[in-house]
Amino acid sequence: MLEKAQQLKQQFEEKVQATTVPAELEQLRIEFLGKKGPISSLMGELRNVPNEQKKEAGQIINEVKQFIEETIAQKKTELVKLEEERLINAAEDYDVTFPTEDETGSYHPITLIQREVEEIFEGMGFAIEDYDEIVDDYHCFEALNIPKHHPARDMQDTYYLSTNQLLKTHTSAAQNAILIKYTKELEADRPIRVIFPGRCFRNEKIDACHENTFFQMEGVMVDKDISISNLIYFMKTMLSEVFQQDITVRLRPGFFPFVEPGFELDIQCLICGGEGCPSCKDSGWLELCPCGMIHPNVLTAAGLDPEKYTGFAFGLGLTRLAMMRYGIKDIRVFNSCNLKALSQFENSTFVEPEKEVK
Ligand code: DAH
């Protein structure tokens, strides 16, 4: 038994040394450790070994098996690293600064609007953060006071991965991590002020107004004595800058489990000045930015004492804002790869949507 096991180990070592790509390792794993492989048959042979030698023989086989598993794992890491290095070296041979025959590219309208809004918030002392697109249920829902089976989840169906993770449905998914990361600001007697733009995903039926992939920009401010008037001030200032004119805003109650009270922030219609027109469906107002005072449970989940601190949060629809800002009527343009359509917005100022005659 010992001899057979050693032979097997030697055979395996020779073969493993000759592998050059990870796929070959998988082959080897099946060959040696598969149901019909030599390790299995050695295990089978244990039946014929006298009882007093069984334990030792079993141990020997197990050691070889473990050796094979560990060597494959180690070799796999090596081969993957080698492959990465090869790709990096190949990429370095490619000169990204080399001019192409076409003209240079242009920024995507979402990038343009994102940078603009970022600059405005930076001017108001906000830090800018990036966050994952793949998140877990806890961050996307539970930490935001949306327990399992909460009806608010119905509106946020998304794409689930086999790893139990999901594509984030809103930028609010970063709130917990951001509040934790920036707690040090509060400890130093400074407010937490952060915006975090990002790509979001939802299982939507696509039409001119709905996409399965879109962008939001979330913002939070937390300190002692933050109130709704701070929220209104920041939103009004930011929107007036974005639209390059003085904006009138109003708050309506809106329900989101992670804020209390929660609001829908509307801006007075820029086309009719509030009198009512087809663009605002005759209401005089356009819905733009849900927001509210951060729910005590959300603060607690981030380790902050809701008796001591309060804060506001908002979720600005960046894609929506870009549509309004540039007069884009169909959301599908953004992911269309239609360069002719997408390249025309750089340096453009606010485009008034066409006025429709009643
Ligand atoms: N995350 C919400 C959504 O995508 C939007 C939202 C509402 C964000 C209220 C907020 C907020 O920060 O306070 O539907």
Residues whose N, C-alpha, C, O or C-beta is under 5 A from the ligand:
A	BS01	DAH	T169 H170 S172 G219 F256 V259 P290 C291 G292 A313 F314 G315
